[in-house]
Amino acid sequence: MSFDAKNYEFTTGTLDDKSIIWVHFPYNVQFKDELKAKFSSVKWCVPQKCWYLPDTDNVKKKIGIISEDNNENISEQISPINLSALDRMREQLVLKAYSPNTIKTYCNEFSQLLCILKDTPVDLLTPQRLRSYFLYCAQTLKLSENTIHSRLNAVKFYFEQVLGREKLFFEEIPRPKKKSQLPKVISKNDIAKIFSAINNNKHLLMIKLCYGMGLRVSEIVNLKITDIDSGRMMVHIECAKGKIDRYVPLPVSILDDLRNYYKTYTPKQYLFEGQDGGQYSIRSVQAVFKNAMQKAKINKEIGVHGLRHSYATHLLEQGTDMYFIQKLLGHKNMKTTEIYAKVTPRHIGSVKSPLDGL
């Protein structure tokens, strides 16, 4: 069984706050079997209806995916005619102070188009040609709605922000309707089991703070010692998603654990640092959570980001006003926060089925 990467399209993305690589291909039993034989780590995502792989250097090397940090690899897959377009795209994103993750995602998504174009200059594409490309992404590659949205954003940025085309340029290209997915939540009992399954004090504090303050995994690794104000019992979350600073209350129950941790580990700059110093890695936090889930025998397809969802949901169940939850989570739009009302028993659990009245 011979695996040929040319039969597939690979795009980077995230799932449950983990960096992954989506694998797209027209349905074919042979392709599926070859993929599973090549990668024991490949998994099927039910909501997205797509296969995915862990985003590791080893996997990238095997599939030859375009890497933001590998200029030689980019040169091999993109025609010299369009390499300057990718450079201009990256420069404009940097000048506009987009986050490193957004720059990486936009460049990767834009690179997929450049690879397909080969020697056709991207600057000469018409709206009709771009429409055909996105139709190809939907019908042939069968990309998920989220991936097409991401690719549209990247290509749209190049034509409007780099080339200065009018917004009407993309008027003929409709966006796919996004799926309305509910956040995955862990019960309080299961969260207690997860805590009990962690023996390392550093790891336990890390996971407790993720849940106790509703932090994204990127925010927990970015926490600095100076962000903790034990006098006011507040924590400064600096330059979070969307470059929005916020304060969140420091849980009273964690204060003694936090002081003992500091005396034992004596971190220098970041609250959580690696063995050799420096910032703790996001993947390490994800691995800690995954191992704790397994030890606690909680069989749910949920990542560490589920602790943030659980924080918001449990606050709502306690009667916390939605406005305050929005501020604590750092959401720009209240609609983003309101989704937690759909999974909160306080709102829907009190409704009795007509069956119970018979």
KOLBA-725141 format. One line per field, with one value per residue (C-alpha): residue number from 1; x, z, y. Coordinates in nm, 3 decimals. Each point is the difference from the previous one (the first is absolute). Layout:
zase	c(NUM | ...)
px	c(X | ...)
pz	c(Z | ...)
py	c(Y | ...)
end
This chain:
zase	c(1 | 2 | 3 | 4 | 5 | 6 | 7 | 8 | 9 | 10 | 11 | 12 | 13 | 14 | 15 | 16 | 17 | 18 | 19 | 20 | 21 | 22 | 23 | 24 | 25 | 26 | 27 | 28 | 29 | 30 | 31 | 32 | 33 | 34 | 35 | 36 | 37 | 38 | 39 | 40 | 41 | 42 | 43 | 44 | 45 | 46 | 47 | 48 | 49 | 50 | 51 | 52 | 53 | 54 | 55 | 56 | 57 | 58 | 59 | 60 | 61 | 62 | 63 | 64 | 65 | 66 | 67 | 68 | 69 | 70 | 71 | 72 | 73 | 74 | 75 | 76 | 77 | 78 | 79 | 80 | 81 | 82 | 83 | 84 | 85 | 86 | 87 | 88 | 89 | 90 | 91 | 92 | 93 | 94 | 95 | 96 | 97 | 98 | 99 | 100 | 101 | 102 | 103 | 104 | 105 | 106 | 107 | 108 | 109 | 110 | 111 | 112 | 113 | 114 | 115 | 116 | 117 | 118 | 119 | 120 | 121 | 122 | 123 | 124 | 125 | 126 | 127 | 128 | 129 | 130 | 131 | 132 | 133 | 134 | 135 | 136 | 137 | 138 | 139 | 140 | 141 | 142 | 143 | 144 | 145 | 146 | 147 | 148 | 149 | 150 | 151 | 152 | 153 | 154 | 155 | 156 | 157 | 158 | 159 | 160 | 161 | 162 | 163 | 164 | 165 | 166 | 167 | 168 | 169 | 170 | 171 | 172 | 173 | 174 | 175 | 176 | 177 | 178 | 179 | 180 | 181 | 182 | 183 | 184 | 185 | 186 | 187 | 188 | 189 | 190 | 191 | 192 | 193 | 194 | 195 | 196 | 197 | 198 | 199 | 200 | 201 | 202 | 203 | 204 | 205 | 206 | 207 | 208 | 209 | 210 | 211 | 212 | 213 | 214 | 215 | 216 | 217 | 218 | 219 | 220 | 221 | 222 | 223 | 224 | 225 | 226 | 227 | 228 | 229 | 230 | 231 | 232 | 233 | 234 | 235 | 236 | 237 | 238 | 239 | 240 | 241 | 242 | 243 | 244 | 245 | 246 | 247 | 248 | 249 | 250 | 251 | 252 | 253 | 254 | 255 | 256 | 257 | 258 | 259 | 260 | 261 | 262 | 263 | 264 | 265 | 266 | 267 | 268 | 269 | 270 | 271 | 272 | 273 | 274 | 275 | 276 | 277 | 278 | 279 | 280 | 281 | 282 | 283 | 284 | 285 | 286 | 287 | 288 | 289 | 290 | 291 | 292 | 293 | 294 | 295 | 296 | 297 | 298 | 299 | 300 | 301 | 302 | 303 | 304 | 305 | 306 | 307 | 308 | 309 | 310 | 311 | 312 | 313 | 314 | 315 | 316 | 317 | 318 | 319 | 320 | 321 | 322 | 323 | 324 | 325 | 326 | 327 | 328 | 329 | 330 | 331 | 332 | 333 | 334 | 335 | 336 | 337 | 338 | 339 | 340 | 341 | 342 | 343 | 344 | 345 | 346 | 347 | 348 | 349 | 350 | 351 | 352 | 353 | 354 | 355 | 356 | 357 | 358)
px	c(0.000 | 0.183 | -0.080 | 0.020 | -0.039 | -0.108 | -0.337 | -0.080 | -0.016 | 0.131 | -0.095 | 0.096 | -0.264 | -0.111 | -0.231 | -0.087 | 0.281 | 0.254 | 0.207 | -0.092 | 0.026 | -0.324 | 0.020 | -0.229 | -0.056 | -0.287 | -0.152 | 0.187 | 0.036 | 0.353 | 0.109 | -0.154 | 0.172 | 0.336 | -0.030 | -0.078 | 0.282 | 0.249 | -0.107 | -0.114 | -0.077 | -0.263 | -0.348 | -0.349 | -0.175 | -0.376 | -0.120 | 0.230 | -0.035 | 0.369 | 0.318 | 0.276 | 0.358 | 0.201 | 0.191 | 0.355 | 0.325 | 0.017 | -0.346 | 0.071 | 0.320 | -0.181 | -0.279 | 0.207 | -0.246 | 0.090 | 0.170 | 0.009 | 0.355 | 0.130 | 0.081 | 0.158 | -0.318 | -0.209 | 0.230 | -0.045 | -0.380 | -0.069 | 0.102 | 0.263 | -0.258 | -0.217 | 0.259 | 0.016 | -0.377 | 0.044 | 0.277 | -0.214 | -0.287 | 0.219 | 0.148 | -0.345 | -0.121 | 0.306 | -0.047 | -0.363 | 0.121 | -0.198 | 0.078 | 0.264 | -0.270 | -0.214 | 0.301 | 0.087 | -0.359 | -0.053 | 0.331 | -0.065 | -0.352 | 0.117 | 0.286 | -0.250 | -0.143 | 0.348 | 0.099 | -0.301 | 0.060 | 0.351 | 0.126 | -0.320 | 0.056 | -0.237 | -0.036 | -0.174 | -0.279 | -0.354 | -0.293 | -0.139 | 0.327 | 0.009 | -0.361 | 0.093 | 0.289 | -0.220 | -0.258 | 0.284 | 0.086 | -0.359 | -0.091 | 0.324 | 0.212 | -0.309 | 0.153 | -0.196 | -0.194 | 0.252 | 0.296 | -0.166 | -0.074 | 0.364 | 0.122 | -0.243 | 0.125 | 0.359 | -0.058 | -0.231 | 0.271 | 0.252 | -0.224 | -0.145 | 0.283 | 0.305 | -0.123 | -0.255 | -0.290 | -0.351 | -0.213 | -0.242 | 0.271 | -0.117 | -0.372 | -0.061 | 0.155 | -0.251 | 0.116 | -0.115 | -0.241 | 0.183 | -0.118 | -0.148 | 0.204 | -0.054 | 0.300 | 0.110 | -0.033 | 0.138 | -0.209 | 0.127 | 0.031 | 0.218 | 0.215 | 0.061 | 0.102 | 0.245 | 0.160 | 0.030 | 0.175 | 0.287 | 0.287 | 0.240 | -0.068 | 0.111 | -0.228 | -0.289 | 0.028 | 0.018 | -0.321 | -0.177 | 0.072 | -0.121 | -0.336 | -0.008 | 0.056 | -0.140 | 0.331 | 0.093 | 0.302 | 0.202 | -0.089 | 0.115 | 0.346 | 0.027 | -0.069 | 0.288 | 0.077 | -0.067 | -0.354 | -0.104 | -0.126 | -0.069 | -0.072 | -0.300 | -0.059 | 0.003 | 0.194 | 0.089 | -0.053 | 0.217 | -0.047 | -0.231 | -0.192 | -0.098 | 0.266 | -0.246 | 0.139 | -0.224 | 0.002 | -0.139 | -0.043 | 0.262 | -0.184 | 0.042 | 0.037 | 0.311 | 0.202 | 0.183 | 0.076 | 0.134 | 0.233 | 0.131 | 0.057 | 0.199 | 0.224 | 0.063 | 0.056 | 0.117 | -0.096 | 0.195 | -0.236 | -0.295 | -0.216 | 0.044 | 0.339 | 0.158 | 0.277 | 0.263 | -0.176 | -0.203 | -0.366 | -0.185 | -0.127 | -0.365 | 0.041 | 0.132 | -0.311 | -0.217 | 0.190 | -0.043 | -0.376 | -0.028 | 0.191 | -0.216 | -0.316 | 0.126 | 0.098 | -0.337 | -0.166 | -0.206 | -0.076 | -0.085 | 0.140 | 0.090 | 0.317 | 0.133 | -0.209 | -0.300 | 0.102 | -0.064 | -0.342 | -0.073 | 0.102 | -0.246 | -0.280 | 0.041 | 0.005 | -0.328 | -0.147 | 0.097 | -0.205 | 0.286 | -0.120 | 0.081 | 0.159 | 0.263 | 0.070 | 0.064 | 0.254 | 0.170 | 0.039 | 0.115 | -0.267 | -0.050 | -0.357 | -0.271 | -0.128 | 0.317 | -0.075 | -0.371 | 0.073 | 0.061 | -0.367 | -0.074 | 0.190 | -0.097 | -0.250 | -0.117 | -0.160 | -0.107 | 0.014 | -0.312 | -0.212 | -0.215 | -0.072 | -0.372 | 0.067 | 0.037 | -0.353 | -0.172)
pz	c(0.000 | -0.128 | 0.145 | -0.245 | 0.157 | -0.339 | 0.046 | 0.300 | 0.096 | 0.342 | 0.185 | 0.346 | 0.257 | 0.360 | 0.174 | 0.369 | 0.022 | -0.142 | -0.312 | -0.257 | -0.374 | -0.188 | -0.272 | -0.299 | -0.289 | -0.223 | 0.173 | -0.105 | 0.208 | -0.126 | 0.092 | 0.345 | 0.062 | -0.122 | 0.228 | 0.306 | -0.086 | -0.030 | 0.316 | 0.311 | 0.152 | -0.258 | 0.144 | -0.130 | 0.113 | 0.006 | 0.008 | -0.285 | -0.183 | -0.075 | 0.084 | 0.191 | 0.116 | 0.287 | -0.104 | 0.054 | -0.190 | -0.071 | -0.156 | -0.203 | -0.134 | -0.114 | -0.181 | -0.125 | 0.130 | -0.051 | 0.311 | 0.099 | 0.124 | -0.289 | -0.291 | -0.203 | 0.021 | -0.111 | -0.297 | -0.110 | -0.006 | -0.116 | -0.337 | 0.014 | -0.175 | 0.316 | 0.276 | 0.018 | 0.060 | 0.308 | 0.127 | -0.047 | 0.178 | 0.301 | 0.014 | -0.001 | 0.280 | 0.207 | -0.063 | 0.110 | 0.319 | -0.049 | 0.250 | -0.092 | -0.014 | -0.239 | -0.219 | -0.018 | -0.079 | -0.267 | -0.172 | 0.004 | -0.141 | -0.267 | -0.090 | -0.085 | -0.274 | -0.127 | -0.029 | -0.218 | -0.224 | -0.093 | -0.259 | -0.013 | 0.173 | 0.295 | -0.059 | -0.332 | 0.146 | -0.066 | 0.241 | -0.222 | 0.018 | 0.378 | 0.020 | -0.197 | 0.238 | 0.311 | -0.176 | -0.054 | 0.372 | 0.093 | -0.261 | -0.082 | 0.312 | 0.222 | 0.245 | 0.313 | 0.034 | 0.253 | -0.228 | -0.296 | 0.221 | 0.106 | -0.359 | -0.116 | 0.270 | -0.106 | -0.373 | 0.065 | 0.213 | -0.284 | -0.265 | 0.219 | 0.242 | -0.217 | -0.352 | 0.110 | -0.196 | 0.082 | 0.231 | -0.287 | -0.147 | 0.230 | -0.023 | -0.236 | 0.239 | 0.268 | 0.335 | 0.111 | 0.290 | 0.317 | 0.219 | 0.330 | 0.241 | 0.374 | 0.233 | 0.163 | 0.377 | 0.283 | 0.314 | 0.338 | 0.118 | -0.298 | 0.048 | 0.359 | -0.129 | -0.244 | 0.284 | 0.212 | -0.287 | -0.013 | 0.238 | -0.112 | 0.194 | -0.287 | -0.246 | 0.245 | 0.058 | -0.374 | -0.070 | 0.302 | -0.123 | -0.351 | 0.148 | 0.298 | -0.215 | -0.335 | -0.181 | -0.352 | -0.015 | -0.165 | 0.292 | 0.268 | -0.158 | -0.048 | 0.366 | 0.163 | 0.370 | -0.012 | -0.130 | 0.336 | 0.251 | 0.316 | 0.193 | -0.218 | -0.081 | -0.370 | -0.298 | -0.303 | -0.330 | -0.236 | -0.376 | -0.030 | -0.312 | -0.198 | 0.194 | 0.283 | 0.354 | 0.288 | 0.371 | 0.151 | 0.370 | 0.154 | 0.168 | 0.379 | 0.028 | -0.219 | 0.193 | 0.235 | -0.292 | -0.199 | 0.280 | 0.061 | -0.372 | -0.021 | 0.293 | -0.149 | -0.367 | 0.027 | -0.357 | -0.141 | -0.244 | -0.103 | 0.265 | -0.170 | -0.155 | -0.166 | 0.149 | -0.173 | 0.079 | -0.236 | -0.083 | 0.056 | -0.329 | -0.100 | -0.108 | 0.343 | 0.166 | -0.246 | 0.077 | 0.376 | -0.045 | -0.234 | 0.239 | 0.292 | -0.200 | -0.071 | 0.362 | 0.118 | -0.255 | -0.152 | -0.353 | -0.171 | -0.320 | 0.159 | 0.034 | 0.268 | -0.152 | 0.141 | 0.344 | -0.121 | -0.134 | 0.330 | 0.197 | -0.193 | 0.019 | 0.375 | 0.064 | -0.186 | 0.198 | 0.320 | -0.113 | -0.116 | -0.231 | -0.367 | -0.024 | 0.260 | -0.163 | -0.329 | 0.168 | 0.185 | -0.322 | -0.202 | -0.269 | -0.228 | -0.085 | 0.243 | -0.259 | 0.049 | 0.373 | -0.041 | -0.149 | 0.355 | 0.080 | -0.244 | 0.210 | 0.347 | 0.194 | 0.191 | -0.322 | -0.173 | 0.278 | 0.169 | -0.307 | 0.043 | -0.287 | -0.081 | 0.032 | 0.376 | 0.019 | -0.143)
py	c(0.000 | 0.310 | 0.344 | 0.292 | 0.346 | 0.140 | -0.173 | 0.220 | 0.364 | 0.100 | 0.317 | 0.115 | 0.083 | -0.045 | -0.243 | 0.038 | 0.255 | -0.247 | 0.062 | -0.262 | -0.070 | -0.065 | -0.266 | 0.053 | -0.241 | -0.112 | -0.302 | -0.310 | -0.318 | -0.058 | 0.355 | -0.040 | -0.334 | 0.133 | 0.302 | -0.216 | -0.239 | 0.288 | 0.185 | -0.183 | 0.342 | 0.097 | 0.057 | 0.075 | 0.319 | -0.062 | 0.365 | 0.106 | -0.334 | 0.003 | -0.192 | 0.177 | -0.052 | 0.150 | 0.311 | -0.128 | 0.049 | -0.374 | -0.007 | 0.315 | -0.153 | -0.315 | 0.185 | 0.295 | 0.257 | 0.363 | 0.126 | 0.367 | -0.044 | -0.206 | 0.232 | -0.279 | -0.206 | 0.298 | 0.056 | -0.358 | 0.023 | 0.356 | 0.137 | 0.279 | 0.215 | 0.002 | -0.017 | 0.381 | 0.005 | -0.219 | 0.227 | 0.312 | -0.175 | -0.085 | 0.352 | 0.162 | -0.229 | 0.091 | 0.373 | -0.027 | -0.174 | -0.320 | -0.274 | -0.263 | -0.269 | 0.205 | 0.078 | -0.369 | -0.102 | 0.267 | -0.075 | -0.375 | 0.041 | 0.245 | -0.236 | -0.275 | 0.223 | 0.095 | -0.367 | -0.079 | 0.303 | -0.119 | 0.255 | 0.206 | 0.338 | 0.031 | 0.377 | -0.069 | -0.213 | 0.120 | -0.031 | -0.276 | -0.194 | 0.032 | -0.112 | -0.313 | -0.063 | 0.012 | -0.218 | -0.248 | 0.022 | -0.081 | -0.262 | -0.180 | 0.045 | -0.006 | 0.245 | 0.077 | 0.323 | 0.132 | -0.074 | 0.173 | 0.302 | 0.009 | -0.027 | 0.268 | 0.235 | -0.054 | 0.047 | 0.295 | 0.162 | -0.026 | 0.153 | 0.275 | 0.082 | -0.072 | 0.077 | 0.261 | -0.150 | 0.122 | -0.212 | -0.056 | -0.226 | -0.280 | 0.072 | -0.294 | -0.252 | -0.106 | -0.130 | -0.345 | -0.006 | -0.093 | -0.285 | 0.106 | -0.211 | 0.000 | 0.022 | -0.325 | 0.017 | -0.214 | -0.050 | 0.120 | -0.361 | -0.092 | 0.309 | -0.107 | -0.346 | 0.164 | 0.197 | -0.318 | -0.179 | 0.252 | -0.074 | 0.274 | 0.324 | 0.221 | -0.178 | 0.004 | 0.376 | 0.058 | -0.193 | 0.150 | 0.352 | -0.087 | -0.094 | 0.238 | 0.310 | -0.118 | 0.040 | -0.099 | -0.230 | 0.279 | 0.228 | -0.244 | -0.038 | 0.378 | 0.077 | 0.187 | 0.017 | 0.374 | -0.066 | -0.148 | 0.259 | -0.201 | 0.320 | 0.080 | -0.368 | 0.086 | -0.133 | 0.212 | -0.183 | 0.200 | 0.033 | -0.300 | -0.102 | 0.308 | 0.197 | 0.058 | 0.033 | -0.101 | -0.078 | -0.318 | -0.083 | -0.229 | -0.290 | 0.024 | -0.378 | 0.005 | 0.259 | -0.242 | -0.237 | 0.293 | 0.115 | -0.353 | -0.046 | 0.324 | -0.100 | -0.345 | 0.087 | 0.366 | 0.100 | 0.295 | 0.175 | -0.214 | -0.159 | -0.337 | -0.068 | -0.302 | -0.211 | 0.211 | 0.326 | 0.212 | -0.022 | -0.328 | -0.142 | -0.019 | -0.361 | -0.094 | 0.145 | -0.190 | -0.321 | 0.050 | 0.038 | -0.297 | -0.227 | 0.115 | -0.076 | -0.351 | -0.065 | 0.129 | -0.234 | 0.278 | -0.113 | 0.326 | 0.150 | 0.331 | 0.203 | 0.232 | 0.283 | -0.187 | 0.131 | 0.355 | -0.103 | -0.171 | 0.310 | 0.216 | -0.257 | -0.058 | 0.377 | 0.030 | -0.289 | 0.183 | 0.299 | 0.226 | 0.276 | -0.058 | 0.346 | -0.088 | -0.337 | 0.182 | 0.229 | -0.287 | -0.200 | 0.302 | -0.036 | 0.300 | -0.097 | -0.108 | -0.248 | -0.203 | -0.026 | -0.072 | -0.343 | -0.129 | 0.054 | -0.284 | -0.254 | 0.125 | -0.214 | 0.310 | 0.117 | -0.320 | -0.260 | 0.139 | -0.062 | -0.309 | -0.232 | -0.044 | -0.372 | 0.045 | 0.142 | -0.305)
end
